[in-house]
Amino acid sequence: MNEQTGEDLEGIETEISSASWGDYPLDSVFVRREERTVNEVISRIKRGRYQLDPDFQRTFVWDALKQSKLIESCLMRIPLPVFYVAEAKDGRIIVVDGLQRLTTLQRFLDGKFALELGKLDNETPHPLNGNRFLNLTVTLQERILDTSLLLYILDSKAPERARLDIFERVNSGVPLSRQQMRNSLYNGKATKWLRSAAESSEFLEVTGASLDQKTMRDREVINRFCAFRLFGYEKYKRADMDRFLGRALEHMNASSDQELDNLMDEFKHSMKMNYRIFGDHSFRKSLLDNDPYQRRSPINVSLFDVYSVLLADLPSNLEKSQLNNIGKILRKLVIDDEFNFAITYSTNSTKQVEDRFEIAYSALEGII
């Protein structure tokens, strides 16, 4: 991993939560309220109905005292903060806010830790110190199991952008990127595929391992490749990138292993071809000068959209002279006013997406 990991990106619009909910009011259509006991929720987690641990979730970091205090709250019948969960298309329930608390409850019921509550006000050790769940009296065990949890459930039928906006608003922990949210909502074959693609040597080489893995910027650009590759830029409508990327993950989750293997082959082939043509300046505006010693500009995500999809169709047996010719054509596009505008401003608008793809395909007409 090089030192540039986590660099900024160009040509990507930051998705901002709506200032007004006029387009999709936050009402019972999107969010419903349920009360369930700890026993019910943990049972559903164990059956896989509640998704507690998608691979993006932050490493469990609560210390022994904080975990023990949560259990003590249950024993003292102190109401716990609200839990927010999201209903996936397949009926699973994805934890949005409350992962640490549910993980703590599950770990305690499974006997994974003993209570460490320190000392009482009179400096004597807390009488429950050292007790695991099964060491407690039946009365105290049932008090924990019967603790009521208030759940707010985000409906699976809510528009994609509304779901992500709500997700963003209610998360009380470390702020999540929208790709991290998608990774949770669509956890399955698709997210495993994105992870594998992001860890591939072909992708790491062509990007210089410069995209932030923690916020899943790397998986976001790959998600965009998948969407445009699977559906074509012509299917991008209403300037709704959230929905477009979500549809791609939905499609991939329903795809066969062979279809996903084929998509991976196309992705890796594209990464190789881009690197053969542009080297360390792949997907960057600095590719224009073709100088290996020039400082690289940030990865331009709109360039990634176009050139990753475009070059996936190149034959692998092209001669060096042919690759040089293709590179010359595509480098010139960066200084073309219309193309440069389409990869720089309002990049998620339908017109800009159409313009940059059509200009690039037209430039290589007869070659691809």
C-alpha positions in Angstrom: 0.0 0.0 0.0 1.5 3.3 -1.0 1.4 6.6 0.9 -1.3 8.0 -1.3 -4.0 5.9 0.1 -7.0 8.0 0.8 -6.4 10.8 -1.7 -9.2 13.0 -2.9 -11.2 12.2 -6.0 -12.1 14.5 -8.9 -15.2 14.4 -11.0 -17.5 12.9 -8.4 -20.4 14.7 -6.8 -20.8 14.4 -3.1 -24.3 13.1 -2.4 -25.8 15.5 0.2 -28.8 14.7 2.3 -31.9 16.6 1.2 -32.4 19.9 2.9 -36.2 19.3 2.5 -38.2 16.1 2.7 -40.8 17.4 0.2 -39.9 14.7 -2.3 -40.3 11.9 0.2 -41.8 12.9 3.6 -40.5 10.9 6.5 -43.8 9.2 7.4 -45.1 5.7 8.2 -44.6 4.6 4.6 -40.9 4.7 5.1 -40.4 4.1 8.8 -42.4 1.9 11.1 -42.1 1.3 14.8 -41.8 -2.1 16.5 -41.0 -3.3 20.0 -39.3 -6.6 20.5 -37.5 -8.2 23.5 -33.8 -8.9 23.6 -34.6 -12.6 23.4 -36.6 -12.2 20.2 -34.0 -10.0 18.5 -31.0 -12.2 19.5 -32.9 -15.3 18.3 -33.5 -13.6 14.9 -29.8 -12.6 14.7 -28.8 -16.3 15.2 -31.3 -17.4 12.5 -29.8 -14.9 10.1 -33.0 -12.8 9.8 -31.3 -9.8 11.4 -28.0 -8.9 9.7 -25.6 -7.9 12.4 -22.2 -8.1 10.8 -21.8 -7.1 7.2 -18.2 -6.9 6.4 -18.0 -3.1 6.2 -19.0 -2.6 9.9 -16.5 -1.1 12.1 -14.4 -3.4 14.3 -16.1 -4.0 17.6 -14.4 -1.5 20.0 -16.4 -1.3 23.2 -14.3 -2.0 26.3 -15.3 -4.3 29.1 -16.8 -1.5 31.3 -18.9 -0.1 28.5 -20.3 -3.5 27.6 -21.0 -4.3 31.3 -22.8 -1.0 31.8 -25.2 -1.8 28.9 -26.0 -5.2 30.6 -26.4 -3.3 33.9 -28.9 -1.0 32.3 -31.0 -4.0 31.3 -30.8 -5.4 34.8 -31.9 -2.0 36.2 -34.7 -1.7 33.6 -33.3 1.5 32.2 -34.7 2.0 28.7 -32.2 1.6 25.9 -31.8 4.2 23.1 -33.8 3.5 19.9 -32.4 1.0 17.4 -32.6 1.8 13.7 -32.7 -1.1 11.2 -33.4 -1.3 7.5 -35.5 -3.9 5.7 -33.6 -5.4 2.7 -35.4 -6.5 -0.5 -35.1 -10.1 0.5 -36.8 -9.5 3.9 -33.6 -9.5 6.0 -33.3 -6.8 8.6 -30.0 -4.8 8.4 -28.8 -3.0 11.5 -28.3 0.7 10.8 -27.7 2.1 14.2 -27.2 0.0 17.3 -24.7 -2.6 16.1 -22.4 -2.2 19.1 -25.3 -2.6 21.6 -26.8 -5.7 19.8 -23.3 -7.2 19.5 -22.8 -6.7 23.2 -26.1 -8.3 24.1 -25.4 -11.3 21.9 -21.9 -11.7 23.2 -23.1 -11.6 26.8 -25.9 -14.1 26.2 -23.3 -16.4 24.5 -21.1 -16.2 27.5 -18.3 -14.3 25.7 -17.5 -12.0 28.6 -18.0 -11.5 32.3 -19.3 -8.4 33.9 -16.7 -5.8 35.0 -18.6 -3.0 36.7 -15.8 -1.7 38.9 -16.6 -0.6 42.4 -19.6 0.8 44.2 -19.7 4.3 45.7 -18.4 2.9 49.0 -15.4 1.5 47.1 -16.5 -2.1 47.5 -16.4 -4.3 44.3 -19.7 -4.5 42.5 -21.5 -7.8 43.5 -22.1 -8.8 39.9 -18.4 -8.5 38.8 -17.2 -11.8 37.3 -20.6 -13.1 36.4 -21.4 -14.4 33.0 -24.9 -14.8 31.8 -25.4 -18.3 33.0 -23.9 -17.4 36.4 -26.8 -15.0 37.0 -29.9 -16.0 38.8 -32.9 -17.0 36.6 -34.7 -13.9 37.6 -31.8 -11.7 36.4 -31.4 -13.7 33.2 -35.1 -13.3 32.4 -34.8 -9.6 33.2 -32.2 -9.2 30.4 -34.1 -11.5 28.0 -37.3 -9.6 28.5 -35.8 -6.2 28.1 -37.8 -4.3 25.5 -36.0 -2.9 22.5 -37.6 -0.1 20.4 -36.9 -0.6 16.7 -37.5 1.9 13.9 -37.6 0.0 10.6 -36.8 1.7 7.3 -39.1 0.2 4.7 -37.6 -1.7 1.7 -40.0 0.1 -0.6 -38.6 3.6 0.2 -36.8 5.3 -2.7 -33.1 4.6 -2.7 -32.0 8.1 -2.0 -34.5 8.4 0.8 -33.2 5.2 2.4 -29.6 6.5 2.3 -30.6 9.9 3.6 -32.4 8.4 6.5 -29.5 6.0 7.1 -27.2 9.0 7.1 -29.3 11.0 9.5 -29.9 8.4 12.2 -26.4 6.8 12.4 -25.1 8.0 15.7 -21.6 6.5 15.4 -18.7 7.4 13.1 -20.3 9.0 9.9 -20.6 6.4 7.1 -20.1 7.1 3.4 -22.9 6.2 1.1 -21.0 3.3 -0.3 -20.7 1.9 3.3 -24.4 2.3 3.6 -25.0 0.4 0.3 -22.6 -2.3 1.4 -24.8 -2.8 4.4 -28.2 -2.7 2.6 -27.1 -5.0 -0.3 -24.8 -7.3 1.7 -24.3 -10.5 -0.2 -22.8 -11.8 -3.4 -22.5 -8.2 -4.8 -20.6 -6.7 -1.9 -18.3 -9.7 -1.7 -17.6 -9.3 -5.4 -16.8 -5.6 -4.9 -14.4 -6.4 -2.1 -12.6 -9.0 -4.2 -12.4 -6.6 -7.1 -11.0 -3.8 -4.9 -8.3 -6.2 -3.5 -7.3 -7.4 -7.0 -3.7 -6.7 -8.1 -5.0 -5.3 -11.4 -7.1 -2.6 -9.6 -4.5 -1.8 -7.0 -1.8 -1.4 -9.7 -3.9 0.8 -12.0 -5.1 3.1 -9.2 -1.8 3.1 -7.3 -3.8 1.8 -4.3 -4.8 5.4 -3.8 -8.5 5.1 -3.1 -9.6 5.1 0.5 -10.5 1.6 1.6 -11.9 2.6 5.0 -14.6 4.7 3.4 -15.0 2.3 0.5 -14.1 4.9 -2.1 -12.4 2.0 -3.9 -15.6 0.0 -4.0 -17.7 3.0 -5.0 -15.8 3.5 -8.3 -16.0 -0.2 -9.0 -19.7 -0.2 -8.2 -20.0 2.5 -10.9 -18.1 0.4 -13.4 -20.6 -2.5 -12.7 -23.6 -0.3 -13.1 -22.5 1.2 -16.4 -21.2 -2.1 -17.7 -24.3 -4.1 -16.8 -27.0 -1.6 -17.8 -25.2 0.8 -20.2 -25.1 4.5 -19.8 -28.4 4.8 -21.8 -30.2 3.3 -18.8 -29.0 6.1 -16.4 -32.1 8.2 -15.9 -33.3 11.0 -13.6 -29.7 11.8 -12.5 -30.2 9.4 -9.6 -26.8 7.8 -9.1 -27.9 6.3 -5.7 -30.6 4.3 -7.4 -28.4 3.3 -10.3 -25.7 1.9 -8.1 -28.2 0.2 -5.9 -29.8 -1.5 -8.9 -26.5 -2.8 -9.9 -25.9 -4.4 -6.5 -29.4 -5.8 -6.6 -28.8 -7.3 -10.0 -25.4 -8.8 -8.9 -26.9 -10.4 -5.9 -29.4 -12.2 -8.2 -26.7 -13.2 -10.7 -25.2 -16.7 -11.1 -21.6 -17.3 -10.0 -20.7 -17.7 -13.7 -22.1 -14.3 -14.6 -20.2 -12.7 -11.7 -17.0 -14.5 -12.8 -17.4 -13.2 -16.3 -17.9 -9.7 -15.0 -14.8 -10.0 -12.9 -12.8 -11.1 -16.0 -14.1 -8.0 -17.8 -13.2 -5.8 -14.9 -9.7 -7.1 -14.6 -9.1 -7.0 -18.3 -10.2 -3.3 -18.4 -7.8 -2.5 -15.5 -4.9 -4.2 -17.4 -5.7 -2.4 -20.6 -6.0 1.0 -19.0 -2.6 0.4 -17.2 -1.0 -0.7 -20.5 -2.1 2.5 -22.2 -1.9 5.1 -19.5 0.3 3.6 -16.8 0.4 5.4 -13.4 -1.8 8.2 -14.8 -4.7 6.0 -15.6 -8.1 7.6 -14.8 -6.4 10.9 -14.1 -6.3 14.2 -16.0 -2.6 14.1 -15.8 -2.7 11.2 -18.4 -2.6 14.0 -21.0 1.1 14.5 -20.9 2.1 10.8 -20.7 5.0 11.7 -18.6 5.9 9.0 -16.0 7.8 11.6 -13.9 5.0 14.1 -13.8 3.0 14.4 -10.6 -0.2 12.5 -10.8 -3.5 14.3 -10.5 -6.3 12.7 -8.4 -8.3 9.9 -9.9 -11.2 11.4 -11.8 -14.2 9.2 -11.2 -16.0 10.3 -14.3 -12.9 9.3 -16.3 -13.0 6.0 -14.5 -16.7 5.5 -15.5 -16.0 6.0 -19.2 -12.5 4.5 -19.7 -13.1 1.4 -17.5 -16.2 0.5 -19.4 -14.8 1.5 -22.8 -11.6 -0.4 -22.6 -13.2 -3.6 -21.3 -14.1 -4.2 -24.9 -10.5 -4.0 -26.2 -9.0 -7.2 -27.5 -6.1 -8.4 -25.4 -3.9 -9.1 -28.4 -3.5 -5.5 -29.7 -0.1 -4.5 -30.9 1.8 -1.7 -29.1 1.3 0.6 -32.0 -2.5 0.1 -31.8 -2.5 0.8 -28.0 -0.4 3.9 -28.6 -3.0 5.1 -31.1 -5.9 4.5 -28.8 -4.0 6.3 -26.0 -3.4 9.2 -28.2 -7.1 9.5 -29.1 -8.3 9.2 -25.5 -5.7 11.7 -24.2 -6.9 14.3 -26.6 -10.4 14.0 -25.2 -9.2 15.4 -21.9 -8.5 18.8 -23.6 -11.8 18.6 -25.6 -13.9 21.4 -24.0 -17.2 19.4 -24.1 -15.7 16.2 -22.8 -13.7 18.0 -20.1 -16.9 19.8 -19.0 -18.7 16.4 -18.8 -16.1 14.9 -16.5 -15.7 18.0 -14.3 -19.1 19.7 -13.6 -22.5 18.3 -12.6 -21.0 14.9 -13.3 -24.0 12.9 -12.1 -26.5 14.7 -14.3 -28.0 12.6 -17.1 -26.8 14.9 -19.8 -23.2 14.9 -18.6 -23.1 11.1 -18.3 -24.5 10.7 -21.8 -22.2 13.3 -23.2 -18.9 11.8 -21.9 -19.8 8.3 -22.9 -21.0 9.3 -26.4 -18.0 11.4 -27.1 -15.6 8.6 -26.0 -17.4 5.9 -28.0 -17.5 8.2 -31.0 -13.8 8.9 -30.7 -13.0 5.1 -30.9 -15.6 4.3 -33.5 -14.3 1.6 -35.7 -11.6 0.6 -33.2 -14.0 -1.0 -30.6 
